[in-house]
Amino acid sequence: QGVRWTRDAPSRTIWSRAVSLATSSLSTLRKATSTGHPKLLPRVFRRSLSDYDVLLHLHTGPSLHKSLPLLASSPFKNVKKHGATVPLPGFDPVERFVGELRSRYGKHAVLFHDVCNPDVVAVA
């Protein structure tokens, strides 16, 4: 029972982290609603990095975004050249970096990566 959907994923490590996070979130939500302190609610959505073994801090500047700035000699006449960008579908160097780490070290470590905040890769 229960094996059909979790046979290959998530791993035991990820599953235990998810259960721990859910338990902590529920406790914070109960405390916020029972005491009437809505300022406690943002804690549920904050990520804590203290439990990880290694943190890789990435410098995600403009060069790591999924678009490139237009050059002054752009063929696009209907686009303002100052501050305009061209989207690059499939260009995600941080995701490729994390994928490379997972392929090389996935047997020895579990990597956690937030696509909305790609500045940190956490290793457990």
Number of C-alpha atoms within 10 A of each C-alpha: 4 6 7 7 9 11 9 9 9 12 12 11 11 15 13 12 13 13 11 12 15 13 12 14 17 13 12 17 18 14 15 16 12 9 9 10 11 11 8 15 16 10 14 15 8 9 9 9 13 9 10 14 10 13 15 10 11 11 11 14 8 10 11 14 14 15 16 15 15 17 14 9 8 11 9 10 8 6 13 12 15 10 10 13 15 12 12 11 8 8 13 14 14 19 15 11 12 15 14 12 14 16 10 11 12 12 8 9 15 16 19 16 15 12 12 6 9 15 15 18 21 19 16 14
